[in-house]
C-alpha cells in the first residue's frame, strides 16, 4: 500500500557527547539492491561511525530496534578504526563474523538504539519511511542533522551523495481504481499546490521527464495510471498506481501488474524474453527467462465483486520448469519483501484455506496444461481442499484470475502457493528455519537429507512385518497421509511421477513425521493421451519402473506389514467409493469448468486458440477418464495385490436418522453402497444418534442371526446389505413415521419389549379410518409397517398401534 504523504526536515538524533565516540551514521530499511550480504541477499543495514581519532573496541556494545527489549544484539570483539565506518546487517540472522548480522530486522517507525558496553545510550534514531534503496544518514558524518539519500553510501562518507530533507507529498486520485462502463475523467491532486505531478499510462514509474499533469485526464481504455509528485529540494514522492478497467466485465478475480515494460520485454534485460544468450534448442537454456532475475512491479487485485482487496509494490520472477518457462504466457512468481514496502501479502487468497498471509504467490500458466483444460492441476488440489477433513494430503491453494500487464489482457493465470519454507509456516505454523523440505531424491529446498536418509535406511533395511519395526517406521512417517498421497498420485495416473514432482517435509522437532506435498499434476486426466483411464499406475510403480525410487521403496517395504497392507487397500477403496467416485469427480469437474467458462473464450483467443479446442479437450479426455477411472483403479488394486474378487457392500440404518455407520476410514451418508475386496477384512461400526442406542445388525448373507456387537470386523466374501438397527435410549414405546410429511408411502417404526400380535390404524382429522393393517405378528425389538398414503388427501392424520400390551398413537402429515 502507498504510505501517507509526509515531509521530514529533521529527525531526532539523541547523542550523549561524553560517550558519543561511536554513532549511528546511516541506515537503510528497504534495501533492494544497494548491498548484498554473504548469502547474496539484500538485507537492511546500519552504518556506525567512529568520530574519534582513536580506534574504539565494540566488545559488549549492543543495538536494538525495541527500547523495551531486554535481549539486545551484542557486538563481538571487533573495533572501529579512527574516523571509520562499520556495517551491521539488520537481517535477523544473528551472526558474529565475518559479516555482522543482528538478531532483528528493521522496519519504519521503529527506534534504533545503540548502547556502549556499560549500557549507556549512545544514540537513538527514529526510522523514517524510506523508498526502495534509499537511506537516512547524518551530515556531516557523525552529525546530528539527518537527511534522505537516493544514493546510499554504506561504508563511505555520506558527503559523497547529495541529501534531501524529505519526500514530496503524496497524491490523491479521483475516481479510484476499478471497473467503469465507459471512459472516466481522472483528477490527480496534491496537498502542495507548488508540486509538479508527472504521470505515465504505460506501467513505468514516472520520472521528472514524464508527461506533466495539468488537468483531468480522460481514460478511454484499460490502463494503469502511475503518478508522483516532484518538488524542489525534496525527493520525489512515492509512486501512486491505480488501474482503470474500461468496459471490462469479469466473473473471475482480476489482477493488474504494472511495471516498466523493459523489465519484462527488453531483449537484454527483460525476464520474459529469450534474450541474446538463449540456446536454439528446447528448453532454450541461457534465455533471459531462465535467469533468476527479479524486477519490481505494482500489483492490484480485485475480487469477483470488483472490490480492491490487495495493492502493493512487490518483486516478480519467472517461475517453473522447462515446460512452464517456454510457454508464450509465463508463470510469474510474485514476491513480497520488506524492501518493497510490505513483507507479506495480507489477504486470504484461497477461501478453502485459513492462511491469510503469504510471502510468495505464483501466477501459474498451467504449464503442460496451458490452453488445454488449463485447470488439471487445480482440479486435483481443489478437490482435496474441499474434502480436507476427509483426505489427508498437503496441497496448494488454487484460484483462477484474469491478469492484465500494463493494461493489456494477459489471460487466465492460476493463483497458486509456492512450495517453500514460507508455505510450511503459512499453512502449518512451523518455524520456517527449522524444517527439512526436500525434493525427489537429492534436492534440498530447506534443511538437509540427514534424517530422511536415516529413516529410509531403517524402513528399507528392516523387516516391516515385525510389529516393533513397523511401529518405529510409523513414528517417523505420517502413515495416513503417506497412503493418501500414493493413492492420489496413482489413482489420477500422474505420468510425470514419481521420479519427478515429489516434495516432502518434516518439522525438526521431537515426534514430527514426514509428509508429502502434492504438486504439478498437469499430466493427469489423460493429458496428451499419455495416461488414459486404463493406465495401471499402481502396477507401474510396483514393477521394475519403481525399483530405483526411494519413495516407492518405502511403500514397498511398508506393504510387508499385513496391517499396513490391509489399511492401504481398504483406504484405496474408501476413497474411490466416496471422494474419488464417478459422481464426486463428475460434479467437481462441472464446478471447475463452470468457474472459468465465461473467461476461457478471451483467454484462448489471446493465445491463438479457439474456445472449441477447450471444450473438446474436456469432453475427449477428462470426461471419459472420470467416467472410467474409479472402476479401473479398483481393478488395478485387485490385480496388484492378487485379490480374489470385488464385492458390493450396502449400508443402511433403521429407523432413518437414528444413527450412522463408520466403514474403515469413511463415514458415508446412508443408504450407501461401495466396492471392497474379498481377502481384505473391513471394519464397520454402528454409531447411535443422540437419544438412541445400538440394537443389532442384520445382513442379507453374512449373519445367520442378528449381530449384537456395534463394531464388526469381517472378510467381505460376497455382496451384502447391512442394516444397523437402533432403539430409543429411554424405556417405553416410541412411534416414528418416516418420511413425515409423506407424499406416497411412509414407514412406521416402533420397538416392542416382546413378541406379540397387533394392528396399525390411520385416521384422518375427522376421525375416519383410512387404513387398517390387519392382524400382524410383531417381534421383540424394532418393527416396520408400511403406510400406503398415495391416495390420501392433504392434511393431518393420527396413527395408532394396538397390541395386547400397547395402545399408542402419533401424528403424520400428508402433502
Helices and strands as residue ranges (DSSP letters): E 13-15, G 17-19, E 22-28, E 44-50, E 56-57, E 62-64, E 73-74, E 79-80, E 85-90, E 95-96, E 100-101, E 111-115, E 121-126, E 135-138, E 146-149, G 158-160, E 163-164, E 171-174, E 178-180, E 184-190, E 196-200, E 211-212, E 217-219, E 223-230, E 240-246, E 253-258, H 261-265, G 288-290, E 295-302, E 308-319, H 322-325, E 331-335, G 338-340, E 360-364, G 367-369, H 376-386, E 398-405, E 408-417, H 421-428, E 435-439, E 443-446, H 450-461, H 467-474, H 479-491, E 503-507, E 515-517, G 527-529, H 537-542, G 544-546, H 550-558, H 562-577, H 582-606, H 611-617, I 618-622, H 623-640, E 646-654, E 659-663, E 672-677, E 682-688, E 692-699, E 711-714, E 720-728, E 736-738, E 745-752, E 756-764, E 769-772, E 776-778, E 781-788, E 795-803, E 807-814
